[in-house]
């Protein structure tokens, strides 16, 4: 990764000034920051980051890490990640927060873009993705 590469969340900022620190292991300070960095991780195919930042109590956590890794990579390869737009990110309350976003995903023959309201939980000072509710787009 080039030092001055643009962040894959498509914020327009350089990765090291955007999601880079969280992707490198520092705790994302807010649910919104974690959400953006997870989008960037999907764009990069960083399966370990997706898995580490998924709440084990949530419905998307998979015990079979190898199968989960393949599933994340299939999603990564299926689309071009064109950016994420935060629609709503109210301040977290305690160890729970919500972020509503629009994710732009393009494939040669399909538009995979969607909107989702995601729930995040915090444990040991780290935000994690718990679950999401699709609001529209995609299929
Ligand atoms: Zn970013």
Backbone and ligand atoms as CSV (ligand in chain L), in Angstrom:
chain,resi,resn,atom,element,x,y,z
A,1,UNK,N,N,0.846,-1.202,0.000
A,1,UNK,CA,C,0.000,0.000,0.000
A,1,UNK,C,C,0.879,1.249,0.000
A,2,UNK,N,N,0.687,2.055,-1.007
A,2,UNK,CA,C,1.463,3.299,-1.091
A,2,UNK,C,C,1.100,4.194,0.088
A,3,UNK,N,N,2.065,4.888,0.568
A,3,UNK,CA,C,1.891,5.688,1.772
A,3,UNK,C,C,0.820,6.763,1.612
A,4,UNK,N,N,0.734,7.307,0.412
A,4,UNK,CA,C,-0.207,8.403,0.210
A,4,UNK,C,C,-1.468,7.976,-0.524
A,5,UNK,N,N,-1.759,6.680,-0.498
A,5,UNK,CA,C,-2.937,6.197,-1.221
A,5,UNK,C,C,-4.209,6.797,-0.618
A,6,UNK,N,N,-5.175,7.034,-1.496
A,6,UNK,CA,C,-6.487,7.501,-1.041
A,6,UNK,C,C,-7.195,6.377,-0.302
A,7,UNK,N,N,-7.956,6.761,0.717
A,7,UNK,CA,C,-8.646,5.752,1.508
A,7,UNK,C,C,-9.707,5.045,0.669
A,8,UNK,N,N,-9.842,3.749,0.878
A,8,UNK,CA,C,-10.778,2.961,0.086
A,8,UNK,C,C,-12.229,3.179,0.499
A,9,UNK,N,N,-12.464,3.924,1.574
A,9,UNK,CA,C,-13.852,4.287,1.881
A,9,UNK,C,C,-14.319,5.426,0.983
A,10,UNK,N,N,-13.394,5.939,0.146
A,10,UNK,CA,C,-13.691,6.990,-0.829
A,10,UNK,C,C,-14.088,8.312,-0.175
A,11,UNK,N,N,-13.502,8.601,0.962
A,11,UNK,CA,C,-13.724,9.889,1.611
A,11,UNK,C,C,-13.010,11.006,0.863
A,12,UNK,N,N,-12.023,10.621,0.024
A,12,UNK,CA,C,-11.187,11.612,-0.641
A,12,UNK,C,C,-9.920,11.902,0.143
A,13,UNK,N,N,-9.872,11.440,1.374
A,13,UNK,CA,C,-8.684,11.667,2.195
A,13,UNK,C,C,-7.680,10.546,1.992
A,14,UNK,N,N,-6.450,10.820,2.371
A,14,UNK,CA,C,-5.441,9.773,2.334
A,14,UNK,C,C,-5.755,8.743,3.415
A,15,UNK,N,N,-5.421,7.501,3.102
A,15,UNK,CA,C,-5.794,6.437,4.030
A,15,UNK,C,C,-5.214,6.668,5.422
A,16,UNK,N,N,-3.974,7.143,5.474
A,16,UNK,CA,C,-3.351,7.301,6.797
A,16,UNK,C,C,-4.018,8.395,7.616
A,17,UNK,N,N,-4.787,9.274,6.950
A,17,UNK,CA,C,-5.516,10.313,7.677
A,17,UNK,C,C,-6.998,9.988,7.770
A,18,UNK,N,N,-7.366,8.779,7.390
A,18,UNK,CA,C,-8.783,8.400,7.392
A,18,UNK,C,C,-8.916,7.084,8.159
A,19,UNK,N,N,-9.183,5.999,7.466
A,19,UNK,CA,C,-9.412,4.720,8.136
A,19,UNK,C,C,-8.117,3.965,8.456
A,20,UNK,N,N,-6.999,4.423,7.953
A,20,UNK,CA,C,-5.737,3.705,8.112
A,20,UNK,C,C,-5.401,3.289,9.531
A,21,UNK,N,N,-5.485,4.219,10.493
A,21,UNK,CA,C,-5.125,3.844,11.869
A,21,UNK,C,C,-6.012,2.729,12.423
A,22,UNK,N,N,-7.291,2.753,12.066
A,22,UNK,CA,C,-8.209,1.714,12.597
A,22,UNK,C,C,-7.909,0.380,11.918
A,23,UNK,N,N,-7.652,0.450,10.592
A,23,UNK,CA,C,-7.318,-0.783,9.874
A,23,UNK,C,C,-6.013,-1.374,10.392
A,24,UNK,N,N,-5.141,-0.523,10.903
A,24,UNK,CA,C,-3.846,-0.995,11.410
A,24,UNK,C,C,-3.936,-1.499,12.842
A,25,UNK,N,N,-5.118,-1.337,13.476
A,25,UNK,CA,C,-5.275,-1.941,14.784
A,25,UNK,C,C,-5.659,-1.018,15.924
A,26,UNK,N,N,-5.601,0.296,15.684
A,26,UNK,CA,C,-6.057,1.201,16.745
A,26,UNK,C,C,-7.572,1.169,16.839
A,27,UNK,N,N,-8.091,1.411,18.045
A,27,UNK,CA,C,-9.538,1.344,18.252
A,27,UNK,C,C,-10.223,2.522,17.566
A,28,UNK,N,N,-11.183,2.232,16.699
A,28,UNK,CA,C,-11.965,3.294,16.060
A,28,UNK,C,C,-12.746,4.036,17.145
A,29,UNK,N,N,-12.736,5.368,17.112
A,29,UNK,CA,C,-13.318,6.146,18.219
A,29,UNK,C,C,-14.841,6.185,18.237
A,30,UNK,N,N,-15.465,5.972,17.095
A,30,UNK,CA,C,-16.925,6.080,17.017
A,30,UNK,C,C,-17.477,4.976,16.118
A,31,UNK,N,N,-18.781,4.671,16.251
A,31,UNK,CA,C,-19.396,3.718,15.324
A,31,UNK,C,C,-19.237,4.155,13.867
A,32,UNK,N,N,-19.347,5.455,13.611
A,32,UNK,CA,C,-19.203,5.944,12.236
A,32,UNK,C,C,-17.807,5.642,11.692
A,33,UNK,N,N,-16.787,5.882,12.514
A,33,UNK,CA,C,-15.415,5.612,12.075
A,33,UNK,C,C,-15.225,4.124,11.810
A,34,UNK,N,N,-15.811,3.297,12.667
A,34,UNK,CA,C,-15.685,1.850,12.453
A,34,UNK,C,C,-16.414,1.435,11.175
A,35,UNK,N,N,-17.598,2.022,10.971
A,35,UNK,CA,C,-18.372,1.677,9.775
A,35,UNK,C,C,-17.589,1.999,8.507
A,36,UNK,N,N,-17.027,3.208,8.436
A,36,UNK,CA,C,-16.236,3.593,7.254
A,36,UNK,C,C,-15.067,2.632,7.061
A,37,UNK,N,N,-14.392,2.291,8.156
A,37,UNK,CA,C,-13.201,1.441,8.022
A,37,UNK,C,C,-13.592,0.031,7.597
A,38,UNK,N,N,-14.762,-0.435,8.006
A,38,UNK,CA,C,-15.210,-1.759,7.542
A,38,UNK,C,C,-15.537,-1.722,6.052
A,39,UNK,N,N,-16.118,-0.632,5.572
A,39,UNK,CA,C,-16.349,-0.502,4.137
A,39,UNK,C,C,-14.998,-0.555,3.403
A,40,UNK,N,N,-14.015,0.190,3.924
A,40,UNK,CA,C,-12.675,0.185,3.322
A,40,UNK,C,C,-12.077,-1.224,3.354
A,41,UNK,N,N,-12.322,-1.945,4.431
A,41,UNK,CA,C,-11.781,-3.311,4.554
A,41,UNK,C,C,-12.428,-4.241,3.527
A,42,UNK,N,N,-13.739,-4.088,3.306
A,42,UNK,CA,C,-14.386,-4.887,2.252
A,42,UNK,C,C,-13.783,-4.534,0.896
A,43,UNK,N,N,-13.528,-3.240,0.667
A,43,UNK,CA,C,-12.953,-2.810,-0.615
A,43,UNK,C,C,-11.561,-3.390,-0.814
A,44,UNK,N,N,-10.821,-3.552,0.274
A,44,UNK,CA,C,-9.449,-4.055,0.196
A,44,UNK,C,C,-9.371,-5.578,0.290
A,45,UNK,N,N,-10.457,-6.208,0.698
A,45,UNK,CA,C,-10.421,-7.648,0.926
A,45,UNK,C,C,-9.699,-7.997,2.213
A,46,UNK,N,N,-9.790,-7.101,3.191
A,46,UNK,CA,C,-9.136,-7.324,4.494
A,46,UNK,C,C,-10.087,-8.145,5.376
A,47,UNK,N,N,-10.054,-9.449,5.168
A,47,UNK,CA,C,-11.025,-10.315,5.853
A,47,UNK,C,C,-10.816,-10.334,7.363
A,48,UNK,N,N,-9.567,-10.277,7.798
A,48,UNK,CA,C,-9.291,-10.340,9.241
A,48,UNK,C,C,-9.920,-9.150,9.962
A,49,UNK,N,N,-9.864,-7.988,9.339
A,49,UNK,CA,C,-10.435,-6.802,9.976
A,49,UNK,C,C,-11.949,-6.924,10.106
A,50,UNK,N,N,-12.588,-7.421,9.054
A,50,UNK,CA,C,-14.038,-7.613,9.113
A,50,UNK,C,C,-14.385,-8.571,10.257
A,51,UNK,N,N,-13.633,-9.630,10.365
A,51,UNK,CA,C,-13.941,-10.628,11.389
A,51,UNK,C,C,-13.666,-10.093,12.792
A,52,UNK,N,N,-12.582,-9.369,12.941
A,52,UNK,CA,C,-12.233,-8.849,14.268
A,52,UNK,C,C,-13.209,-7.784,14.742
A,53,UNK,N,N,-13.863,-7.105,13.793
A,53,UNK,CA,C,-14.748,-6.011,14.178
A,53,UNK,C,C,-16.220,-6.410,14.073
A,54,UNK,N,N,-16.493,-7.705,14.063
A,54,UNK,CA,C,-17.869,-8.207,14.089
A,54,UNK,C,C,-18.158,-8.739,15.492
A,55,UNK,N,N,-19.249,-8.281,16.067
A,55,UNK,CA,C,-19.648,-8.727,17.405
A,55,UNK,C,C,-19.970,-10.226,17.373
A,56,UNK,N,N,-19.282,-11.031,18.190
A,56,UNK,CA,C,-19.549,-12.477,18.194
A,56,UNK,C,C,-20.997,-12.818,18.563
A,57,UNK,N,N,-21.692,-11.875,19.208
A,57,UNK,CA,C,-23.088,-12.119,19.559
A,57,UNK,C,C,-24.037,-11.771,18.416
A,58,UNK,N,N,-23.517,-11.145,17.379
A,58,UNK,CA,C,-24.369,-10.692,16.279
A,58,UNK,C,C,-24.624,-11.805,15.276
A,59,UNK,N,N,-25.628,-11.611,14.410
A,59,UNK,CA,C,-26.046,-12.668,13.475
A,59,UNK,C,C,-25.059,-12.918,12.343
A,60,UNK,N,N,-24.125,-11.988,12.097
A,60,UNK,CA,C,-23.216,-12.162,10.964
A,60,UNK,C,C,-21.899,-12.828,11.354
A,61,UNK,N,N,-21.712,-13.046,12.647
A,61,UNK,CA,C,-20.499,-13.722,13.085
A,61,UNK,C,C,-20.594,-15.201,12.713
A,62,UNK,N,N,-19.508,-15.721,12.119
A,62,UNK,CA,C,-19.501,-17.134,11.714
A,62,UNK,C,C,-18.404,-17.882,12.456
A,63,UNK,N,N,-18.770,-19.018,13.006
A,63,UNK,CA,C,-17.794,-19.830,13.742
A,63,UNK,C,C,-16.746,-20.417,12.799
A,64,UNK,N,N,-17.175,-20.748,11.588
A,64,UNK,CA,C,-16.265,-21.352,10.609
A,64,UNK,C,C,-15.490,-20.229,9.905
A,65,UNK,N,N,-14.322,-19.905,10.447
A,65,UNK,CA,C,-13.565,-18.749,9.958
A,65,UNK,C,C,-13.166,-18.905,8.494
A,66,UNK,N,N,-12.811,-20.112,8.083
A,66,UNK,CA,C,-12.376,-20.320,6.695
A,66,UNK,C,C,-13.519,-20.051,5.722
A,67,UNK,N,N,-14.698,-20.568,6.049
A,67,UNK,CA,C,-15.857,-20.345,5.180
A,67,UNK,C,C,-16.247,-18.866,5.178
A,68,UNK,N,N,-16.156,-18.257,6.340
A,68,UNK,CA,C,-16.477,-16.829,6.470
A,68,UNK,C,C,-15.518,-16.007,5.610
A,69,UNK,N,N,-14.245,-16.336,5.676
A,69,UNK,CA,C,-13.235,-15.637,4.874
A,69,UNK,C,C,-13.580,-15.728,3.395
A,70,UNK,N,N,-13.961,-16.914,2.936
A,70,UNK,CA,C,-14.314,-17.081,1.527
A,70,UNK,C,C,-15.534,-16.247,1.165
A,71,UNK,N,N,-16.486,-16.185,2.078
A,71,UNK,CA,C,-17.686,-15.386,1.830
A,71,UNK,C,C,-17.364,-13.907,1.699
A,72,UNK,N,N,-16.495,-13.413,2.564
A,72,UNK,CA,C,-16.093,-11.999,2.498
A,72,UNK,C,C,-15.346,-11.728,1.184
A,73,UNK,N,N,-14.486,-12.661,0.793
A,73,UNK,CA,C,-13.718,-12.462,-0.444
A,73,UNK,C,C,-14.614,-12.502,-1.673
A,74,UNK,N,N,-15.662,-13.350,-1.633
A,74,UNK,CA,C,-16.608,-13.372,-2.751
A,74,UNK,C,C,-17.277,-12.008,-2.900
A,75,UNK,N,N,-17.703,-11.445,-1.768
A,75,UNK,CA,C,-18.333,-10.121,-1.782
A,75,UNK,C,C,-17.328,-9.082,-2.279
A,76,UNK,N,N,-16.108,-9.158,-1.790
A,76,UNK,CA,C,-15.044,-8.223,-2.187
A,76,UNK,C,C,-14.818,-8.251,-3.694
A,77,UNK,N,N,-14.816,-9.462,-4.273
A,77,UNK,CA,C,-14.511,-9.605,-5.702
A,77,UNK,C,C,-15.708,-9.277,-6.585
A,78,UNK,N,N,-16.909,-9.357,-6.019
A,78,UNK,CA,C,-18.113,-9.213,-6.840
A,78,UNK,C,C,-18.375,-7.764,-7.247
A,79,UNK,N,N,-17.804,-6.827,-6.498
A,79,UNK,CA,C,-18.162,-5.424,-6.701
A,79,UNK,C,C,-16.948,-4.516,-6.771
A,80,UNK,N,N,-17.181,-3.364,-7.408
A,80,UNK,CA,C,-16.267,-2.236,-7.249
A,80,UNK,C,C,-16.863,-1.342,-6.164
A,81,UNK,N,N,-16.038,-0.963,-5.222
A,81,UNK,CA,C,-16.495,-0.212,-4.056
A,81,UNK,C,C,-16.314,1.278,-4.336
A,82,UNK,N,N,-17.447,1.953,-4.591
A,82,UNK,CA,C,-17.393,3.322,-5.081
A,82,UNK,C,C,-17.521,4.372,-3.979
A,83,UNK,N,N,-17.742,3.923,-2.777
A,83,UNK,CA,C,-17.790,4.903,-1.690
A,83,UNK,C,C,-18.978,4.700,-0.781
A,84,UNK,N,N,-18.889,5.290,0.373
A,84,UNK,CA,C,-19.958,5.173,1.352
A,84,UNK,C,C,-20.331,6.579,1.818
A,85,UNK,N,N,-21.628,6.803,1.946
A,85,UNK,CA,C,-22.122,8.104,2.391
A,85,UNK,C,C,-22.874,7.894,3.706
A,86,UNK,N,N,-22.474,8.618,4.705
A,86,UNK,CA,C,-23.138,8.515,6.007
A,86,UNK,C,C,-24.389,9.383,5.984
A,87,UNK,N,N,-25.530,8.781,6.247
A,87,UNK,CA,C,-26.796,9.512,6.215
A,87,UNK,C,C,-27.207,9.972,7.604
A,88,UNK,N,N,-26.848,9.187,8.604
A,88,UNK,CA,C,-27.202,9.555,9.979
A,88,UNK,C,C,-26.273,8.813,10.925
A,89,UNK,N,N,-25.708,9.541,11.865
A,89,UNK,CA,C,-24.823,8.920,12.858
A,89,UNK,C,C,-24.926,9.701,14.161
A,90,UNK,N,N,-26.031,9.493,14.853
A,90,UNK,CA,C,-26.215,10.208,16.122
A,90,UNK,C,C,-25.161,9.767,17.129
A,91,UNK,N,N,-24.858,10.622,18.115
A,91,UNK,CA,C,-23.864,10.224,19.119
A,91,UNK,C,C,-24.253,8.900,19.771
A,92,UNK,N,N,-23.247,8.037,19.977
A,92,UNK,CA,C,-23.516,6.757,20.622
A,92,UNK,C,C,-23.990,6.993,22.051
A,93,UNK,N,N,-24.833,6.076,22.522
A,93,UNK,CA,C,-25.273,6.133,23.913
A,93,UNK,C,C,-24.682,4.940,24.628
A,94,UNK,N,N,-23.761,5.232,25.548
A,94,UNK,CA,C,-23.098,4.138,26.253
A,94,UNK,C,C,-22.333,3.280,25.279
A,95,UNK,N,N,-22.592,2.002,25.317
A,95,UNK,CA,C,-21.858,1.065,24.474
A,95,UNK,C,C,-22.676,0.600,23.281
A,96,UNK,N,N,-23.606,1.436,22.851
A,96,UNK,CA,C,-24.411,1.106,21.679
A,96,UNK,C,C,-24.529,2.326,20.782
A,97,UNK,N,N,-24.421,2.099,19.475
A,97,UNK,CA,C,-24.560,3.198,18.530
A,97,UNK,C,C,-25.146,2.712,17.227
A,98,UNK,N,N,-25.717,3.654,16.463
A,98,UNK,CA,C,-26.334,3.321,15.181
A,98,UNK,C,C,-25.807,4.250,14.089
A,99,UNK,N,N,-25.601,3.678,12.919
A,99,UNK,CA,C,-25.166,4.471,11.767
A,99,UNK,C,C,-26.028,4.072,10.573
A,100,UNK,N,N,-26.605,5.064,9.913
A,100,UNK,CA,C,-27.334,4.808,8.677
A,100,UNK,C,C,-26.473,5.302,7.520
A,101,UNK,N,N,-26.309,4.440,6.524
A,101,UNK,CA,C,-25.393,4.793,5.437
A,101,UNK,C,C,-25.912,4.278,4.102
A,102,UNK,N,N,-25.351,4.868,3.051
A,102,UNK,CA,C,-25.582,4.385,1.686
A,102,UNK,C,C,-24.246,3.906,1.153
A,103,UNK,N,N,-24.180,2.632,0.783
A,103,UNK,CA,C,-22.955,2.047,0.246
A,103,UNK,C,C,-23.112,1.898,-1.256
A,104,UNK,N,N,-22.163,2.445,-2.017
A,104,UNK,CA,C,-22.197,2.315,-3.478
A,104,UNK,C,C,-21.339,1.139,-3.889
A,105,UNK,N,N,-21.982,0.182,-4.555
A,105,UNK,CA,C,-21.300,-1.024,-5.024
A,105,UNK,C,C,-21.701,-1.250,-6.471
A,106,UNK,N,N,-20.717,-1.389,-7.334
A,106,UNK,CA,C,-21.018,-1.599,-8.743
A,106,UNK,C,C,-20.384,-2.892,-9.236
A,107,UNK,N,N,-21.136,-3.589,-10.071
A,107,UNK,CA,C,-20.609,-4.740,-10.784
A,107,UNK,C,C,-20.879,-4.505,-12.262
A,108,UNK,N,N,-20.313,-5.343,-13.129
A,108,UNK,CA,C,-20.482,-5.127,-14.558
A,108,UNK,C,C,-21.946,-5.181,-14.958
A,109,UNK,N,N,-22.687,-6.073,-14.341
A,109,UNK,CA,C,-24.064,-6.288,-14.774
A,109,UNK,C,C,-25.084,-6.002,-13.682
A,110,UNK,N,N,-24.647,-5.349,-12.620
A,110,UNK,CA,C,-25.577,-5.119,-11.526
A,110,UNK,C,C,-25.131,-3.940,-10.669
A,111,UNK,N,N,-26.114,-3.312,-10.054
A,111,UNK,CA,C,-25.832,-2.284,-9.064
A,111,UNK,C,C,-26.144,-2.885,-7.702
A,112,UNK,N,N,-25.131,-3.077,-6.906
A,112,UNK,CA,C,-25.320,-3.690,-5.591
A,112,UNK,C,C,-25.450,-2.681,-4.470
A,113,UNK,N,N,-25.666,-1.435,-4.816
A,113,UNK,CA,C,-25.731,-0.400,-3.786
A,113,UNK,C,C,-26.906,-0.646,-2.842
A,114,UNK,N,N,-26.741,-0.234,-1.621
A,114,UNK,CA,C,-27.823,-0.409,-0.651
A,114,UNK,C,C,-27.698,0.596,0.478
A,115,UNK,N,N,-28.817,0.749,1.200
A,115,UNK,CA,C,-28.814,1.554,2.412
A,115,UNK,C,C,-29.084,0.641,3.594
A,116,UNK,N,N,-28.434,0.955,4.681
A,116,UNK,CA,C,-28.575,0.114,5.861
A,116,UNK,C,C,-28.471,0.964,7.120
A,117,UNK,N,N,-29.225,0.552,8.122
A,117,UNK,CA,C,-29.058,1.114,9.460
A,117,UNK,C,C,-28.392,0.038,10.291
A,118,UNK,N,N,-27.162,0.304,10.690
A,118,UNK,CA,C,-26.363,-0.692,11.395
A,118,UNK,C,C,-26.311,-0.396,12.881
A,119,UNK,N,N,-26.268,-1.466,13.637
A,119,UNK,CA,C,-26.125,-1.360,15.090
A,119,UNK,C,C,-24.703,-1.755,15.479
A,120,UNK,N,N,-24.100,-0.956,16.323
A,120,UNK,CA,C,-22.738,-1.212,16.792
A,120,UNK,C,C,-22.733,-1.336,18.311
A,121,UNK,N,N,-21.886,-2.204,18.793
A,121,UNK,CA,C,-21.745,-2.374,20.231
A,121,UNK,C,C,-20.267,-2.218,20.592
A,122,UNK,N,N,-20.013,-1.827,21.820
A,122,UNK,CA,C,-18.638,-1.617,22.256
A,122,UNK,C,C,-18.315,-2.552,23.414
A,123,UNK,N,N,-17.160,-3.207,23.276
A,123,UNK,CA,C,-16.662,-4.069,24.352
A,123,UNK,C,C,-15.165,-3.855,24.473
A,124,UNK,N,N,-14.684,-3.750,25.687
A,124,UNK,CA,C,-13.255,-3.521,25.934
A,124,UNK,C,C,-12.737,-2.316,25.147
A,125,UNK,N,N,-13.579,-1.286,25.041
A,125,UNK,CA,C,-13.140,-0.056,24.388
A,125,UNK,C,C,-13.130,-0.102,22.874
A,126,UNK,N,N,-13.641,-1.204,22.303
A,126,UNK,CA,C,-13.628,-1.330,20.844
A,126,UNK,C,C,-15.035,-1.480,20.299
A,127,UNK,N,N,-15.335,-0.644,19.301
A,127,UNK,CA,C,-16.620,-0.758,18.624
A,127,UNK,C,C,-16.601,-1.950,17.686
A,128,UNK,N,N,-17.762,-2.617,17.624
A,128,UNK,CA,C,-17.909,-3.751,16.721
A,128,UNK,C,C,-19.270,-3.678,16.044
A,129,UNK,N,N,-19.315,-4.203,14.826
A,129,UNK,CA,C,-20.579,-4.278,14.094
A,129,UNK,C,C,-21.411,-5.404,14.691
A,130,UNK,N,N,-22.648,-5.117,15.013
A,130,UNK,CA,C,-23.523,-6.148,15.543
A,130,UNK,C,C,-24.465,-6.690,14.467
A,131,UNK,N,N,-25.257,-5.793,13.887
A,131,UNK,CA,C,-26.264,-6.229,12.910
A,131,UNK,C,C,-26.738,-5.033,12.116
A,132,UNK,N,N,-27.472,-5.299,11.066
A,132,UNK,CA,C,-27.954,-4.223,10.221
A,132,UNK,C,C,-29.329,-4.507,9.674
A,133,UNK,N,N,-30.013,-3.408,9.369
A,133,UNK,CA,C,-31.356,-3.503,8.796
A,133,UNK,C,C,-31.306,-2.815,7.437
A,134,UNK,N,N,-31.579,-3.574,6.352
A,134,UNK,CA,C,-31.580,-2.982,5.017
A,134,UNK,C,C,-32.757,-2.045,4.865
A,135,UNK,N,N,-32.483,-0.861,4.310
A,135,UNK,CA,C,-33.532,0.124,4.131
A,135,UNK,C,C,-33.948,0.249,2.676
A,136,UNK,N,N,-33.102,-0.205,1.761
A,136,UNK,CA,C,-33.467,-0.112,0.357
A,136,UNK,C,C,-32.290,-0.369,-0.531
A,137,UNK,N,N,-32.560,-0.446,-1.831
A,137,UNK,CA,C,-31.504,-0.704,-2.807
A,137,UNK,C,C,-31.106,-2.156,-2.805
A,138,UNK,N,N,-30.276,-2.516,-3.782
A,138,UNK,CA,C,-29.796,-3.881,-3.861
A,138,UNK,C,C,-30.930,-4.872,-4.046
A,139,UNK,N,N,-30.609,-6.103,-3.964
A,139,UNK,CA,C,-31.634,-7.135,-4.055
A,139,UNK,C,C,-31.243,-8.283,-3.151
L,1,ZN,ZN,ZN,-11.540,5.999,5.101
